[in-house]
Amino acid sequence: MRYQPLSRRPEEFQQPPSPAELHAFAARLLGPDIALAEAAELGIGAFNNAFKLTAADGRRWVLRVSPPHGHRQLFHVEHHLLRREHALAPWLSAVAPLLPRVAAADFTCTVALRDAVLSEFIEGENWDSVRDQLTPAQDAMLWRELAGLLRRIHATPAPHFGWPHPAAPCASWSDFILGAILGLLADFPRLGVPDAEPRSWFAVAEKCADALDEIREPRVLHGDPWPKNVLIRREPGGTQAKIVALLDHERGLFGDPLNEWVFNFDGQAFPPMFWEAYGARPTDPAAQIRAAVYRGMIYIQCLLEEGRYFYDASPMRRRLTTEADALRRLLKA
């Protein structure tokens, strides 16, 4: 088997399994009788390591392997993501034809202290990677289709607030959101990241429980529904484009659909045609407060990621200060 990992520096967060570990995962998930010709790491995602496995007879799969359990740079919100994704799948039945079919999973930690999920390989183009090749009509078509898919997901009632198994359910939406933020705040001293702005912001955000608890009926959220996690297919020589796969729901949860991070992060604004098909965002005072809390959560995680992905997160510190002021104004309105 040709083992082809991506080249990474030793200090990078993502580190692939060793050739022996990958071979052992493949043997366990595919069975010992399938001969693999190649395991080539895919340059997608920033958390799990993903490999395209190709058998000698041409069959293909995608193997995703989690970071090692107990990795120092795992955040409070990131434990057991592949297990949570596995548990969420039945609640995404509204879009089941577009989810990669899981062939096998290994959560035993006997090969390595890492989880592994083997899925079917789906032919398609990554929407984000080919956006500059799409016509405006094709891009608009895909945004409308994504809106319809998310409407169906968000219309699905959920069993409780919070993350899927193996996480514990939460009694209310505020319990989950404020608890998740406290968990992230505890990551700052552990990772040696300055936390003055996050803690100052949280002193305001913790007063938002009433607005959060206007969400009384949890709904299913995908967790990461943006073009980077969508495979598409274009009609050869034609004008049509359609979504063929919706990937990576490992950060999915049960709660307020407005909490989809891509709805709130400034750099990922969804275009008008998406909202025309999805429906208007709520703009009542409580919804504005909730959206501000969700934005703050994103900025906090971006600050923690600065040491993981080697970028300058100082703009997020300034945004947190601005968000704290905005929350104060909203609470007084």
N, C-alpha and C positions, 0 to 999 in steps of 0.2 A: 504494500500500500504506500503510495506517495503521500507523505504528510507535508502540507504546505501551510504553515501558520503565517500570519502577518508579522512583519518585523516590528518589534516594540522595544523600547528602552526598559531596563529593569525597574525603573521607578514608576512606570506607568501603571495605572489602576488595573486595566484589563491585561491579564496574562493567560495565555492559552493552556489547556491541559498538556501534559507531556505526551509524546507519541504513544507510550505504553498505556497511559490513562485513556487517551482517546480510543485506542484499539480495544481496550477492555470495555469502555462504554458502548462502542459499536457492537461488539460481540454479544454483550448482554441484551441490548435493545433490539438487535436484528436477528440474533441467533448465531451460533458458531458456524453454520454452513454457508453463510453468505460471504463471498469473497469481495472485499473492497479493493477497487483500483486506486482510488484517490480520496483524500480528505483535505479539502481546500477551504481555508478560513475566509469568510465573507466580511467585507469591510462595512458592515451595517451595525447600527446600535452602538451604544457606549457603555453597556453594562455587562451583558452576557457575552460569551464567545460563541459565535455561530459558524458552523462548518457545513459546506455542501459535501455530502458523502455520495460517491459514485461507485456503484457495484461493477464488477467485471462484465455483467450482462447489460449494463447501461442504465439500470434503475437508479433513481436519485432520491435523496432525502435531505432534510436540514436537521442538524444536531445542534442544539443550544445547550451550553454548559454554564452554570452560574459561577460567580466568583466563589472562592472558598468560604465556607461558613466560618464566621469569626474573623473575617478580614477586617483589619483595623479601620479601613475607610468606608465600611458599610454604615449607612445612616439609619436612624431609628425607623424610617418609613420604608426601608429596603430589604428587610429580612424575609427570606423565603418567597421571593417574587415569583419564581417559576411554580412553586406549589400553589400560591394564590391564583395565578393565571389558570392553572389546571382546575382549581375549585370553582372559578368563575365561569368556565366555559358553558355549563348547562344553563346558566342564566342569560347567555347570549344567543339563545335559540332563535331569536328574531332575525339574526343575521348568520345563522349556522352555515349556510352554503358558502359563505365567504371566509370562514375561519379555516386555516390549515388543519387537516385531519391529523390528530395525534396518533402515531403508530405505537408508541411505547414511552414510558417515563421511568426514571430511576431516582427515587428519593431515599435510598437506603444508606447512602454515604459509605458504602463498602468498597467501591472502586477508588474514590477519593472523597474528601470532605466537600463535595460539590454536588448539586442537583443536575440532572440532564433530562432533556425532553427531545424526542425524535418525532419529526413531523414530515408529512408529505412535502415534496418539492412542487411548487406551483410556478408554471411558466408565466412570466409577466415582467413588466417594466416597473421600476420604482417611480411613482408619480413625481416625487420631488426631484429625482435625478434627471427627468426628461421634460420638466416644465418649460424650459426655454425652447423646446422643440414642438410644443403643442400650439395649435391655433387658439386664439381667445375663445372661440366657440367650444373647442374640446375641453379647455380648462374649466369654463363655466359649466359644461355638462357634468364634469367630474365633481365640482363643488356641490352642485344640486343633488347628485347621487349620494355623496357623502352625507349631506344634510338629511336625506331621507333615511339613510341607515342609522344615523344617530337619533333621529326622532323615534325610530322603532326600538332602539336600545333603551333610550331614556323613558319610554312609555312602559317599560317592564317593571312591575313592582318587585322590590327586593325584600329579603327575609329579615333584615336588621340593618342598623347603621354600622359603617366601618368597613374593614377589609374582609375578604372571604377567609375561609379556613386556610392555614392554621391559626390565624389571628382570632382573638376573642371578640365577640359582638359588643357593641356599645349601646347604652340605653337611650341615648339621644344624639342628635347631630352635633350639638355643642360639645358633648363629652368627647366625641371622636376628634373633631377639629382642634379643639383646645388641647386635648391630650397629645395629638400628633405634633402640634407646635412645641409643647413642652418637651417632647422627646427629641425634637430637632435642636432645641436650645441646649439640652444636655450634651449634644454632640459637639458643641463649640469648644468647651474646655477640654473635652476628651481629645479633640483633634488639634488643640492649640490655636484655634481661630478666634480673633477678637470678636466679642459679642455685644458691645455697647449698643449699637443701633438696633439689633434684633430684640434685645431685652427692653429697650425704651419703647419700641413699637408694640411689643407684646403687652406692656402695661396698659396700653389703650385697647388692644384687640381683645383682651380677656373680659372687657366690659360689653362685648358684643354677643353674649350668649343668647339673649332674647331674640335678636334678629336671626341668629343661626337656628334657633329652635322653632322658627316659623316653618321650617321644613319638618313636617311630622310624618310624612310617608316616604320612606327611602325608595329610590329608584336605582336601576343598574347604570353604572358608568363604565365606559370602555377604559378610560384612564390615560390614553395616549393617541387620540384619533386625529392625526395630521398627515399631510402628504408623505412624510418620510416612512410611515407605516402602512402605506397603501400600494398595492400592486395593480397596475392597469394593463389593458390590452387595447391597442389601436387597430382599427380596421385598415388593412393594407391599402394604401392609395385612396382611402376614403376620409370622411369627416368625423366618423364616430370614434368615441373612446368610452371605455366602460371600466368599472372597478371589478377586479377578479379576485382580490384577496384583501382582507383587513387583518393586519398583523399585530402582534405584541400587545395583548391586553393584560400584561402582567401587573400593571399599576392600576388596574380596574378596582372599583369599590362600590359600595352601596350608600347612596346619600342624595345630595342635591346635584342635578345635572349641570347647574351653573358652575360647579366645581371642576369641570373638565379644564385642565390647566391651559389648554390651547385657546380657551374662551377668554382668558384673563391676562395672558402675558403680552406685553406691548409689542414685542417683536414678532408675534405670530397672529396678527389681526386677520380674522377670516373676512373674505370679501362680501359685499352686499348680496351677491346672488346666493351665497350660502344661507344668510339669514332670511332671505325671501322665501327659500324653500323650507328651512327649519322652523321658522316662526321667530317673532321678535323676542329679543332678550327682555326679561323682566326689568323694569326700571323703578319700581316702587322703593321707598326709602330703605326698607329692610333688605331688599335685593341689592341695593347699592352698597350697603354695609357689608353684606356677605361677600360681594365681589371684591371689595377692598381687602377683606381678610384673606381671601384666596390669593390675591396678588401678593400680599405680604408673605404668605407661605412660600410662594414661588421664589421670591427674592431671597428669603432665608436659605432655601436649599441651594440657590445659585452661589451664595457666599460660601457655603460648605464645599461646593464643588470646585472652588477656585484652586484649592490645593490638590485636587484629584486630576483636573484637566488642564491645569497650568494656564489659566487666563486671568485677566484683570477684572475682578468683581467690584471694584470701587464704585462704579455707577450704581450698583445695586444698594450699596450702603446709603447713597444719597437718595435713592428712590424710597428706601424704607423710612427715612426721615420725613420725606414728603408725604408718604402714605400715612404715617402716624398723624400728621397735621390734618390730612383729609379725613381720616377716621374721626378725629375729634370734632370736626365740623359736622360730619354726618350724624354723630351721636347727639349733637346739640340741636339739629334741625327738627 
